[in-house]
Amino acid sequence: MLNSTLQVLPDKQILAFVAHLPLQATGGGVYAVSWHVHQELQKRFLLTPFVQVVPATGFGEIAVSKIRRKVLRVPGKFYQFSPRTLERTAALVETYVRGADAVFFRSSTRWIKCRPKVPYFIHTDAIFHTFFNNTFDPANFILSDLQRIWNAERDFLENAACVFFESEWGLRKAREAYGLQGDHYVVINNGGGLEPPSEDIWDGNYLRLLTIAKDFRQKGGDLVFEAFKQLKRSFPELKWSIIGGPPDPQTLNCAGVTYEGFLRPESDTELTRFRALLADAFLLIHPTREDVNPLVLIEAAYFGCPSISVDDFAIPELVINGETGVLLQRPLSIPDLVSSVAQLVVNRDSYLKLRQNARSRSLSKFTWDEAGGQMHTEIRRRLSLLG
């Protein structure tokens, strides 16, 4: 419900911001994106007081699906988006958005049963079809149940006033999977979750590799480990710092490896350490197996640190191969990873050019202020067209 103290300005609409995550800048990329999107909208619109919408999924639905898949070894249903859960979600949202001029959904799938009486907007990185096929084996789920979700999400997207995708890749995958026809799909870039430094302060000598991931193996940490062992033979001064989820135990037994744990930006001490690691990093290594639009590549580039990653997902939109970093084909091979790092260690001129380009491009292209301005323009334009 709207706060009665809100004063409506003539040139501002009231938006209800709908999200299932708490508003916090930490906890991973998805948290940071939600928080920054809310901040940018708050600068430009009147937002209703935020209410986190998290309906509970029935225990019975969870139990039945898990028993089918893990005990009986037969396909189960995707219980997080069961009809009952989606309907309960829609009922909560309907109460929350009353009185708003428009509704802004952060992500799409969990809201697909919502039918706001006012125009609605969506901001997402990828549709459920893309996420599902990145993460799960379709054989473990009942196809008709998946198709139910996909069809509902397609309709929800097509009926929106505007849908903001974080990448061309995310939008392309959505169009291919759902046959989307509307002209109301807009790609906007994200910014990073950290404030950029005023200058690149890398000292030109320190050879630190950096990996940042909540899930060490999902983002290819085991591949970095194998490459690092080989690289140490030629470059004994090489170091490797790991931020995020714990690595495989044998990784920490390797000379030159340090595990920093989760460095939380809300802690001044940990944020200072995080920024220091980025500032003196030689390369961010991100040979990910599953991803969409990783903010860590933007954040590293803010500090001048180029990335070696994969030529997949939305990553080629963040890193230009040979200009701001290096992109390797999947499935990534250890020799290719070793060779890419080694070439940059020995060819300092090429490396410094990558470093300069990475920082320059990230500061000019990936900012939240730019993203906020694009959303504001599109929302105002679409609302005016709808009368």
C-alpha positions as CSV (number, residue, x, y, z in Angstrom):
1,M,0.0,0.0,0.0
2,L,1.2,3.5,-0.7
3,N,2.7,5.6,2.1
4,S,0.2,8.5,2.7
5,T,3.1,10.9,3.2
6,L,4.3,10.6,-0.4
7,Q,4.0,13.9,-2.2
8,V,3.5,13.4,-5.9
9,L,5.4,15.8,-8.1
10,P,3.9,16.7,-11.5
11,D,6.7,15.2,-13.5
12,K,7.2,12.0,-11.5
13,Q,5.2,8.8,-11.6
14,I,4.8,6.5,-8.7
15,L,6.4,3.1,-9.3
16,A,6.0,-0.1,-7.2
17,F,9.3,-1.9,-7.2
18,V,8.7,-5.7,-6.9
19,A,11.5,-8.0,-5.9
20,H,12.0,-11.3,-4.0
21,L,15.4,-10.3,-2.7
22,P,16.1,-7.9,0.2
23,L,17.6,-4.6,-0.8
24,Q,21.3,-5.1,-0.1
25,A,24.4,-4.4,-2.2
26,T,26.2,-7.5,-1.1
27,G,25.6,-11.3,-1.4
28,G,26.4,-11.7,-5.1
29,G,25.8,-10.2,-8.5
30,V,22.0,-10.6,-8.4
31,Y,21.8,-8.8,-5.1
32,A,24.0,-5.9,-6.3
33,V,21.9,-5.5,-9.5
34,S,18.6,-5.4,-7.6
35,W,20.0,-2.9,-5.2
36,H,21.5,-0.6,-7.9
37,V,18.4,-0.8,-10.1
38,H,16.3,0.3,-7.1
39,Q,18.7,3.1,-6.3
40,E,18.6,4.4,-9.8
41,L,14.8,4.3,-10.0
42,Q,14.5,6.0,-6.6
43,K,16.5,9.0,-8.0
44,R,14.1,9.5,-10.9
45,F,10.6,8.3,-9.7
46,L,8.6,8.1,-6.6
47,L,8.8,4.6,-5.3
48,T,6.3,3.0,-3.0
49,P,7.8,1.7,0.3
50,F,9.7,-1.5,-0.6
51,V,8.2,-4.8,0.5
52,Q,10.1,-8.0,-0.2
53,V,7.7,-10.5,-1.8
54,V,8.7,-14.1,-0.8
55,P,5.7,-16.5,-0.8
56,A,6.5,-19.9,0.7
57,T,6.4,-23.0,-1.5
58,G,4.3,-25.8,0.1
59,F,6.3,-28.5,1.8
60,G,4.3,-31.2,0.1
61,E,5.2,-29.9,-3.3
62,I,8.9,-29.8,-2.5
63,A,8.8,-33.3,-1.0
64,V,7.0,-34.9,-3.9
65,S,9.3,-33.4,-6.5
66,K,12.4,-34.5,-4.5
67,I,11.1,-38.0,-3.9
68,R,10.4,-38.4,-7.6
69,R,13.8,-37.2,-8.7
70,K,16.1,-38.5,-6.0
71,V,14.4,-41.6,-4.7
72,L,12.2,-42.9,-7.5
73,R,14.6,-41.6,-10.2
74,V,11.7,-40.2,-12.3
75,P,11.1,-36.7,-13.5
76,G,9.8,-34.2,-11.0
77,K,8.1,-30.8,-11.2
78,F,9.9,-27.4,-10.8
79,Y,8.2,-26.7,-7.5
80,Q,9.6,-23.2,-7.0
81,F,7.2,-22.1,-9.8
82,S,4.3,-24.3,-9.1
83,P,0.8,-23.0,-10.0
84,R,-0.1,-22.6,-6.3
85,T,3.1,-20.7,-5.5
86,L,2.8,-18.4,-8.5
87,E,-0.9,-17.7,-7.6
88,R,0.0,-16.9,-4.0
89,T,2.8,-14.6,-5.3
90,A,0.4,-12.8,-7.6
91,A,-2.1,-12.2,-4.7
92,L,0.7,-10.6,-2.6
93,V,1.8,-8.4,-5.4
94,E,-1.7,-7.2,-6.2
95,T,-2.1,-5.9,-2.6
96,Y,1.3,-4.3,-2.6
97,V,1.1,-2.4,-5.9
98,R,-2.3,-0.7,-5.4
99,G,-2.2,3.0,-6.1
100,A,0.9,3.0,-8.2
101,D,1.1,4.4,-11.7
102,A,3.2,1.5,-12.9
103,V,4.9,-1.6,-11.6
104,F,8.5,-2.5,-12.0
105,F,9.4,-6.2,-11.6
106,R,13.0,-7.2,-10.9
107,S,13.3,-10.5,-12.8
108,S,10.4,-12.2,-14.5
109,T,9.7,-15.8,-13.8
110,R,8.3,-15.8,-10.3
111,W,5.8,-13.0,-11.3
112,I,4.3,-14.6,-14.4
113,K,0.9,-15.0,-12.8
114,C,0.7,-11.3,-11.9
115,R,-1.8,-9.2,-13.9
116,P,-1.3,-5.5,-12.8
117,K,-4.1,-3.1,-13.7
118,V,-1.5,-0.5,-14.6
119,P,1.5,-0.8,-17.1
120,Y,4.3,-2.9,-15.9
121,F,8.1,-3.0,-16.6
122,I,10.6,-5.9,-16.2
123,H,14.3,-5.9,-15.6
124,T,16.0,-9.2,-16.0
125,D,19.3,-10.9,-17.0
126,A,17.8,-14.0,-18.6
127,I,14.5,-15.8,-19.0
128,F,13.7,-19.1,-17.1
129,H,14.3,-21.2,-20.3
130,T,17.9,-19.8,-20.5
131,F,18.6,-20.3,-16.8
132,F,17.1,-23.8,-16.8
133,N,19.2,-25.0,-19.7
134,N,22.3,-23.4,-18.2
135,T,21.8,-25.2,-14.9
136,F,19.6,-28.3,-15.1
137,D,19.2,-31.5,-17.0
138,P,15.8,-31.4,-18.7
139,A,15.5,-35.2,-18.3
140,N,15.0,-34.7,-14.5
141,F,11.8,-32.7,-15.0
142,I,8.4,-33.2,-16.5
143,L,8.4,-31.5,-19.9
144,S,4.8,-30.4,-19.7
145,D,5.5,-28.7,-16.4
146,L,8.4,-26.8,-17.8
147,Q,6.4,-25.8,-20.8
148,R,3.7,-24.4,-18.5
149,I,6.3,-22.1,-17.0
150,W,7.9,-21.1,-20.4
151,N,4.5,-20.3,-22.0
152,A,3.4,-18.2,-19.0
153,E,6.7,-16.3,-19.0
154,R,6.4,-15.6,-22.7
155,D,3.0,-14.1,-22.3
156,F,4.1,-12.1,-19.3
157,L,7.0,-10.6,-21.3
158,E,4.9,-9.9,-24.3
159,N,2.3,-8.0,-22.3
160,A,4.8,-5.8,-20.5
161,A,5.1,-2.1,-21.3
162,C,8.9,-2.6,-21.6
163,V,11.4,-5.3,-20.7
164,F,15.0,-4.3,-19.9
165,F,17.5,-7.0,-20.6
166,E,21.0,-6.8,-19.2
167,S,22.6,-8.1,-22.4
168,E,22.1,-8.7,-26.1
169,W,22.8,-12.3,-25.4
170,G,20.0,-12.6,-22.8
171,L,17.5,-11.0,-25.2
172,R,18.7,-13.1,-28.1
173,K,18.2,-16.3,-26.1
174,A,14.8,-15.1,-25.1
175,R,13.7,-14.4,-28.6
176,E,15.0,-17.8,-29.8
177,A,13.3,-19.7,-27.0
178,Y,9.9,-17.9,-26.8
179,G,9.5,-16.4,-30.3
180,L,9.1,-13.0,-28.8
181,Q,7.7,-10.5,-31.3
182,G,7.3,-7.2,-29.5
183,D,9.4,-4.1,-30.1
184,H,9.3,-3.3,-26.4
185,Y,12.6,-5.1,-25.5
186,V,15.5,-2.9,-24.6
187,V,19.1,-3.8,-23.7
188,I,20.8,-1.7,-21.0
189,N,24.2,-2.3,-19.6
190,N,24.9,-2.8,-15.9
191,G,27.4,-1.1,-13.8
192,G,29.7,-2.7,-11.3
193,G,29.1,-3.1,-7.6
194,L,32.2,-1.2,-6.5
195,E,33.1,2.5,-6.8
196,P,35.8,2.9,-9.5
197,P,39.2,4.2,-8.2
198,S,40.4,7.5,-9.5
199,E,43.3,5.9,-11.3
200,D,45.0,2.6,-12.1
201,I,47.7,2.1,-9.4
202,W,49.1,-1.3,-10.4
203,D,52.8,-1.1,-9.8
204,G,53.8,-2.8,-13.0
205,N,55.6,-5.8,-11.3
206,Y,53.3,-7.7,-9.1
207,L,51.9,-10.8,-10.8
208,R,48.7,-11.7,-9.0
209,L,46.0,-13.8,-10.6
210,L,42.6,-13.3,-9.1
211,T,39.4,-15.4,-9.1
212,I,36.1,-14.2,-7.7
213,A,33.2,-16.7,-7.4
214,K,30.6,-17.9,-4.9
215,D,31.0,-21.4,-6.3
216,F,34.6,-22.3,-7.0
217,R,34.1,-25.1,-9.5
218,Q,31.1,-23.7,-11.2
219,K,33.2,-20.7,-12.3
220,G,36.2,-22.9,-13.3
221,G,38.4,-22.6,-10.2
222,D,39.6,-26.2,-10.7
223,L,40.8,-25.3,-14.2
224,V,42.7,-22.3,-12.8
225,F,44.4,-24.5,-10.3
226,E,45.7,-26.9,-13.0
227,A,46.9,-23.9,-15.1
228,F,48.5,-22.2,-12.1
229,K,50.6,-25.3,-11.2
230,Q,52.0,-25.2,-14.7
231,L,52.6,-21.5,-14.8
232,K,54.5,-21.5,-11.5
233,R,57.2,-23.6,-13.2
234,S,58.0,-20.8,-15.6
235,F,57.0,-17.8,-13.4
236,P,57.7,-18.7,-9.8
237,E,56.8,-15.2,-8.7
238,L,53.2,-15.7,-9.8
239,K,50.5,-15.5,-7.0
240,W,46.9,-16.5,-7.0
241,S,44.2,-15.0,-4.7
242,I,40.8,-16.6,-4.4
243,I,37.8,-14.6,-3.3
244,G,34.4,-16.1,-2.5
245,G,33.4,-19.7,-1.9
246,P,36.0,-22.1,-0.6
247,P,38.3,-23.8,-3.1
248,D,39.0,-27.5,-3.3
249,P,41.2,-28.5,-0.3
250,Q,44.3,-29.4,-2.4
251,T,44.3,-25.9,-3.9
252,L,45.5,-24.3,-0.7
253,N,48.5,-26.7,-0.5
254,C,50.0,-25.1,-3.6
255,A,52.7,-22.4,-3.0
256,G,51.5,-18.9,-3.9
257,V,47.8,-19.5,-3.3
258,T,45.9,-17.5,-0.8
259,Y,42.2,-17.8,0.1
260,E,40.6,-14.5,1.1
261,G,37.1,-15.8,1.8
262,F,34.0,-13.8,1.2
263,L,35.0,-10.1,1.3
264,R,31.8,-8.1,2.2
265,P,31.6,-4.6,0.9
266,E,29.5,-3.6,4.0
267,S,32.6,-4.2,6.2
268,D,35.1,-1.4,5.8
269,T,38.0,-3.7,6.5
270,E,36.9,-6.3,4.0
271,L,36.0,-3.7,1.4
272,T,39.5,-2.1,1.7
273,R,41.1,-5.6,1.3
274,F,38.9,-6.3,-1.7
275,R,39.8,-3.1,-3.4
276,A,43.5,-3.6,-2.7
277,L,43.4,-7.1,-4.3
278,L,41.7,-5.7,-7.4
279,A,44.2,-2.8,-7.6
280,D,47.3,-4.9,-7.7
281,A,45.8,-7.8,-9.7
282,F,47.5,-8.7,-12.9
283,L,44.6,-10.7,-14.4
284,L,41.1,-11.8,-13.3
285,I,40.7,-15.4,-14.5
286,H,37.1,-16.4,-15.0
287,P,36.8,-19.7,-17.0
288,T,33.2,-20.1,-16.0
289,R,31.0,-23.1,-16.8
290,E,27.7,-21.4,-16.1
291,D,27.0,-17.7,-16.2
292,V,25.0,-14.9,-17.7
293,N,26.4,-11.4,-17.2
294,P,29.1,-11.5,-14.5
295,L,29.7,-8.1,-12.8
296,V,33.1,-9.2,-11.6
297,L,34.5,-8.6,-15.1
298,I,33.2,-5.0,-15.0
299,E,34.5,-4.4,-11.5
300,A,38.0,-5.7,-12.2
301,A,38.2,-3.5,-15.3
302,Y,37.3,-0.5,-13.2
303,F,40.7,-1.0,-11.5
304,G,42.5,-1.6,-14.8
305,C,42.6,-5.4,-14.4
306,P,41.9,-7.2,-17.7
307,S,40.1,-10.6,-17.7
308,I,40.7,-14.0,-19.2
309,S,37.3,-15.6,-19.6
310,V,35.2,-17.6,-22.1
311,D,33.7,-16.7,-25.4
312,D,30.1,-17.5,-24.2
313,F,27.1,-16.2,-22.4
314,A,27.0,-12.4,-22.3
315,I,30.8,-12.2,-21.6
316,P,31.8,-11.0,-25.1
317,E,29.7,-7.9,-24.4
318,L,31.8,-7.2,-21.3
319,V,35.2,-8.2,-22.6
320,I,36.4,-7.6,-26.2
321,N,38.8,-10.3,-27.1
322,G,42.3,-9.0,-27.8
323,E,41.3,-5.4,-26.9
324,T,40.2,-5.4,-23.2
325,G,40.9,-9.0,-22.3
326,V,41.2,-12.6,-23.7
327,L,38.3,-14.9,-24.5
328,L,38.8,-18.6,-24.9
329,Q,36.6,-21.1,-26.6
330,R,34.6,-23.6,-24.6
331,P,35.2,-26.3,-23.5
332,L,38.3,-24.5,-22.2
333,S,41.6,-26.4,-22.3
334,I,44.3,-26.0,-19.7
335,P,47.0,-25.5,-22.4
336,D,45.1,-22.5,-23.9
337,L,44.6,-21.0,-20.4
338,V,48.3,-21.4,-19.6
339,S,49.4,-20.0,-23.0
340,S,47.1,-17.0,-22.6
341,V,48.5,-16.0,-19.2
342,A,52.1,-16.7,-20.2
343,Q,51.9,-14.5,-23.3
344,L,50.7,-11.5,-21.3
345,V,53.4,-12.0,-18.7
346,V,56.2,-11.9,-21.3
347,N,54.6,-9.4,-23.6
348,R,54.3,-6.3,-21.4
349,D,53.4,-3.9,-24.2
350,S,50.4,-6.0,-25.2
351,Y,49.4,-6.4,-21.6
352,L,49.5,-2.7,-20.8
353,K,47.3,-2.0,-23.8
354,L,44.8,-4.4,-22.6
355,R,44.9,-2.8,-19.2
356,Q,44.4,0.7,-20.5
357,N,41.5,-0.4,-22.8
358,A,39.8,-2.4,-20.1
359,R,39.6,0.5,-17.7
360,S,38.7,3.1,-20.3
361,R,35.8,1.0,-21.7
362,S,34.4,0.0,-18.3
363,L,34.3,3.5,-17.0
364,S,32.6,4.9,-20.1
365,K,30.2,2.0,-20.9
366,F,29.3,0.3,-17.7
367,T,27.8,2.8,-15.2
368,W,24.6,2.6,-13.2
369,D,23.9,6.3,-13.9
370,E,23.8,5.5,-17.6
371,A,21.5,2.5,-17.0
372,G,19.3,4.5,-14.7
373,G,19.0,7.3,-17.3
374,Q,18.0,4.7,-20.0
375,M,15.3,3.2,-17.8
376,H,13.9,6.6,-16.9
377,T,13.7,7.6,-20.6
378,E,12.0,4.4,-21.7
379,I,9.6,4.3,-18.8
380,R,8.5,7.9,-19.2
381,R,8.1,7.4,-23.0
382,R,6.2,4.1,-22.7
383,L,3.8,5.6,-20.1
384,S,3.2,8.6,-22.3
385,L,2.4,6.4,-25.3
386,L,-0.1,4.4,-23.2
387,G,-1.8,7.6,-22.0
